[in-house]
């Protein structure tokens, strides 16, 4: 480890976890530990541009069974920024097609001395199963509609950067709440850090059952908009739906898209966020997506910082 990496110091003693499987189980101090560590990495790497070789000699593997651009690329870049070696796994060309079980595949990858396995899978709970069968660290990069913890963390980090604290803020998650793992991770993290959370969308995608999470349920974006400090606009996930939840995309955009007219009725300093990919003209219009209140690209940069922090924290346990 070089002098710059040594100066970064050891992992915080507060962090005791070998895996990151969800945000639901994290305490507020643990959430702040990850966020503060991510902020340190962002500063120490000149906005995530330069390298800080604190993971030299370690290897991470991206085990993705669903398509991904931002998450997969940023985990790979985060590992390389910290000096780790990376392995990319392609399910379509793996031994799974020959009948090998999912757990055996993971164990074989671990046997190649992999220190952290980043898993995305269509089935909820998959990362938890792996964590019970592997000795290496497991990081959940999205498991079905359950959770996407690093996305929740990078969203919260972006809000903290622009607002300083989440205490007392009103954050609305708008769109396909029913199928959104991002919504679930955001809800757990935002509420634990003191924000008031509203979930908003068509009744077919936002059940009253969400009130059991301790959030406000709304069906009209126009009614809640004047109260919102942050809007996180979620994509309608047609690929996860068996029936069409509303008559047309045009009607959805009319009722829930953030456009110029709605921006005029919002708070002047409202933050516009989207976890991506964004569908321009559906959940957000181009002028808003590229406007001064949009922090969408800040979220992408902070994804690198968060994933650097998570990789370092989980692989530092026991050292």
C-alpha positions in Angstrom: 0.0 0.0 0.0 1.4 3.4 -1.0 1.7 6.4 1.3 -1.5 8.0 0.0 -3.5 4.8 0.6 -2.0 4.5 4.1 -2.9 8.0 4.9 -6.6 7.2 4.2 -6.6 5.1 7.4 -8.3 1.9 8.5 -11.9 1.1 8.0 -14.2 2.6 10.6 -14.6 0.4 13.7 -18.4 1.0 13.6 -18.7 -1.1 10.5 -18.8 -4.8 11.4 -20.6 -6.3 8.4 -18.9 -8.7 5.9 -21.8 -8.3 3.5 -24.2 -5.6 2.2 -27.5 -7.3 1.5 -30.1 -4.6 2.2 -30.7 -1.2 3.9 -33.6 -2.5 6.0 -31.2 -4.1 8.5 -28.8 -1.1 8.7 -29.0 1.3 11.6 -28.8 5.0 11.2 -25.1 5.1 12.4 -24.2 2.3 9.9 -25.9 4.3 7.1 -24.0 7.4 8.0 -20.8 5.4 8.2 -21.1 4.3 4.6 -22.2 7.8 3.5 -19.3 9.5 5.3 -16.9 6.9 3.9 -18.2 7.5 0.4 -17.7 11.3 0.8 -14.1 10.7 1.9 -13.4 8.5 -1.1 -15.0 11.1 -3.4 -12.7 13.8 -2.0 -9.6 11.6 -1.9 -10.0 10.6 -5.5 -10.7 14.0 -6.9 -14.4 13.4 -7.5 -13.9 9.7 -8.3 -11.4 10.5 -11.1 -8.1 9.2 -9.7 -7.0 6.0 -8.0 -6.5 5.3 -4.3 -5.0 1.7 -4.1 -6.5 0.6 -0.8 -7.7 -2.7 -2.3 -4.5 -3.7 -4.1 -4.2 -7.5 -4.1 -8.0 -8.1 -3.8 -10.4 -9.4 -6.5 -14.0 -8.6 -7.0 -16.4 -10.4 -9.3 -19.6 -9.0 -10.9 -22.1 -11.9 -11.1 -25.0 -10.3 -13.0 -28.1 -12.2 -14.2 -30.0 -9.1 -15.3 -29.0 -6.3 -17.7 -27.3 -3.3 -16.2 -25.3 -0.3 -17.4 -24.7 2.1 -14.4 -24.5 -0.5 -11.6 -22.3 -3.0 -13.3 -19.9 -0.4 -14.8 -19.6 1.6 -11.6 -18.9 -1.5 -9.5 -16.1 -2.4 -12.0 -14.7 1.1 -12.0 -15.0 1.5 -8.2 -12.9 -1.7 -7.7 -10.3 -0.5 -10.2 -10.1 2.9 -8.7 -9.2 1.2 -5.4 -6.6 -1.0 -7.1 -8.5 -4.3 -7.1 -8.7 -6.8 -9.9 -12.1 -7.4 -11.4 -13.8 -10.4 -13.0 -16.9 -10.1 -15.2 -19.3 -13.1 -15.2 -21.6 -13.8 -18.2 -24.5 -16.1 -17.3 -25.3 -16.9 -20.9 -21.9 -18.5 -21.5 -21.4 -20.0 -18.1 -21.6 -23.6 -16.8 -25.1 -22.8 -15.6 -26.2 -23.7 -19.2 -24.7 -27.1 -18.6 -26.7 -27.8 -15.5 -24.4 -26.5 -12.8 -26.3 -25.1 -9.8 -26.2 -21.4 -9.0 -24.5 -22.0 -5.6 -21.9 -24.3 -7.2 -21.1 -21.6 -9.7 -20.6 -19.1 -7.0 -18.5 -21.4 -4.9 -16.2 -22.1 -7.9 -15.8 -18.4 -8.5 -14.9 -18.0 -4.8 -12.4 -20.8 -5.0 -10.4 -18.6 -7.5 -9.7 -16.4 -4.4 -12.3 -13.8 -5.1 -12.8 -11.5 -2.1 -16.1 -9.9 -3.0 -19.0 -11.1 -5.1 -21.4 -8.5 -6.5 -24.7 -10.2 -7.4 -27.7 -9.0 -9.4 -30.5 -11.6 -9.8 -34.1 -11.6 -10.8 -35.1 -13.6 -7.6 -35.5 -11.8 -4.3 -33.3 -13.1 -1.6 -30.6 -14.5 -3.8 -27.8 -12.4 -2.2 -28.9 -13.7 1.2 -28.7 -17.3 0.1 -25.1 -16.7 -1.2 -24.1 -15.0 2.0 -25.0 -18.2 3.9 -23.0 -20.4 1.5 -19.8 -18.4 0.8 -16.9 -17.1 2.9 -16.2 -14.1 0.6 -18.2 -10.9 0.9 -21.5 -10.6 -0.9 -22.9 -7.3 -2.1 -26.5 -7.0 -3.4 -26.7 -5.2 -6.7 -30.4 -5.7 -7.0 -32.5 -8.8 -6.2 -35.8 -8.8 -8.1 -38.2 -6.3 -6.6 -36.7 -6.6 -3.1 -33.8 -4.1 -2.7 -31.0 -2.3 -4.4 -29.0 -1.0 -1.4 -26.2 0.8 -3.2 -28.7 2.7 -5.3 -30.5 3.8 -2.2 -27.2 4.9 -0.7 -26.1 6.9 -3.7 -29.5 8.6 -3.8 -29.3 9.6 -0.2 -25.7 10.7 -0.6 -26.8 13.0 -3.4 -29.5 14.6 -1.3 -27.0 15.1 1.6 -24.6 16.8 -0.7 -27.2 19.3 -1.8 -29.2 19.7 1.4 -26.7 18.8 4.2 -29.2 16.7 6.2 -32.2 14.6 5.5 -33.9 15.5 8.8 -37.3 17.1 8.0 -37.1 16.8 4.2 -40.1 15.6 2.2 -39.0 13.1 -0.4 -41.4 11.7 -3.0 -40.8 8.5 -4.9 -43.0 8.7 -8.0 -43.8 6.0 -10.5 -43.7 2.2 -10.4 -43.5 1.6 -6.7 -44.8 -1.9 -6.9 -41.9 -3.3 -8.9 -39.1 -1.0 -7.6 -36.3 -2.4 -5.5 -34.9 1.2 -5.5 -38.0 2.5 -3.8 -37.7 -0.1 -1.0 -34.1 0.7 -0.3 -34.8 4.4 -0.4 -37.7 4.1 2.0 -35.6 2.3 4.6 -32.6 4.6 4.3 -34.6 7.9 4.1 -36.9 7.2 7.0 -34.0 6.0 9.2 -32.3 9.4 8.6 -35.3 11.5 9.4 -37.0 12.2 6.0 -40.7 12.1 5.4 -41.3 9.8 2.4 -44.3 9.9 0.0 -44.9 7.2 -2.6 -46.9 8.4 -5.5 -48.3 6.8 -8.7 -51.3 5.1 -10.2 -53.3 3.0 -7.8 -52.4 -0.1 -9.8 -48.7 0.5 -8.9 -49.0 2.1 -5.5 -51.0 0.0 -3.0 -52.3 1.3 0.4 -50.2 -1.5 1.8 -47.2 0.7 1.5 -48.5 2.7 4.5 -47.3 -0.2 6.7 -43.7 0.9 5.7 -44.5 4.2 7.5 -44.8 6.3 4.4 -47.5 8.5 2.9 -49.4 7.1 -0.1 -50.6 9.6 -2.7 -52.1 9.2 -6.2 -51.9 12.8 -7.4 -48.4 14.3 -8.1 -50.0 17.8 -8.5 -51.4 17.6 -5.0 -48.2 16.7 -3.2 -45.8 18.6 -5.4 -45.8 22.0 -3.5 -44.6 20.1 -0.3 -41.8 18.2 -1.9 -38.1 19.0 -1.4 -36.9 16.1 -3.5 -38.6 14.1 -6.4 -37.1 10.7 -7.3 -38.8 9.7 -10.6 -38.9 5.9 -11.0 -39.1 4.2 -14.4 -42.2 2.2 -15.2 -40.9 -1.4 -15.4 -43.0 -2.9 -18.1 -40.7 -5.9 -18.3 -41.7 -7.0 -14.7 -45.5 -6.6 -15.3 -47.9 -9.2 -16.6 -50.7 -6.7 -17.3 -50.8 -3.1 -18.4 -51.2 -1.0 -15.2 -52.7 2.1 -17.0 -54.5 2.7 -20.3 -51.5 4.3 -22.1 -48.0 5.8 -21.7 -49.4 9.1 -22.8 -51.9 9.1 -20.0 -49.2 8.2 -17.5 -47.0 11.1 -18.7 -49.9 13.5 -18.5 -50.5 12.6 -14.8 -47.0 11.9 -13.5 -44.3 13.2 -15.8 -42.2 16.0 -14.4 -42.4 18.8 -17.0 -41.9 22.6 -17.3 -45.4 23.3 -16.0 -45.0 21.3 -12.9 -41.6 22.7 -12.2 -43.2 26.2 -12.1 -45.4 25.0 -9.3 -42.6 23.2 -7.3 -40.3 24.7 -4.7 -37.6 26.8 -6.4 -34.8 24.6 -4.9 -36.4 21.2 -5.5 -34.1 18.4 -6.4 -35.0 16.2 -9.4 -33.6 12.7 -9.3 -34.0 9.5 -11.3 -32.2 6.2 -10.7 -32.1 5.5 -14.5 -32.5 4.5 -17.1 -34.8 7.4 -17.7 -37.4 7.4 -20.4 -37.6 11.0 -21.7 -41.1 12.1 -22.2 -42.6 9.4 -19.9 -41.5 10.1 -16.3 -39.6 13.3 -17.2 -39.3 15.7 -20.0 -35.9 16.5 -21.6 -35.9 20.2 -20.3 -36.3 19.0 -16.7 -33.9 16.1 -17.0 -31.2 18.5 -18.2 -32.3 21.5 -16.2 -30.6 23.2 -13.2 -32.6 21.3 -10.6 -31.6 17.9 -12.0 -29.0 16.0 -10.1 -29.3 12.8 -12.1 -25.6 12.8 -13.3 -24.5 13.6 -9.7 -26.2 10.4 -8.7 -24.1 8.5 -11.2 -20.9 10.0 -10.0 -21.9 9.3 -6.4 -22.6 5.7 -7.3 -18.9 5.3 -7.8 -18.1 6.8 -4.4 -20.7 4.7 -2.6 -19.5 1.5 -4.3 -15.9 2.3 -3.5 -16.9 2.7 0.1 -19.0 -0.5 0.2 -16.2 -2.6 -1.4 -13.6 -1.3 1.0 -15.8 -1.6 4.1 -17.0 -5.2 3.5 -13.6 -6.6 2.4 -11.8 -4.9 5.3 -13.6 -7.0 8.0 -11.2 -9.4 9.8 -8.1 -7.5 8.8 
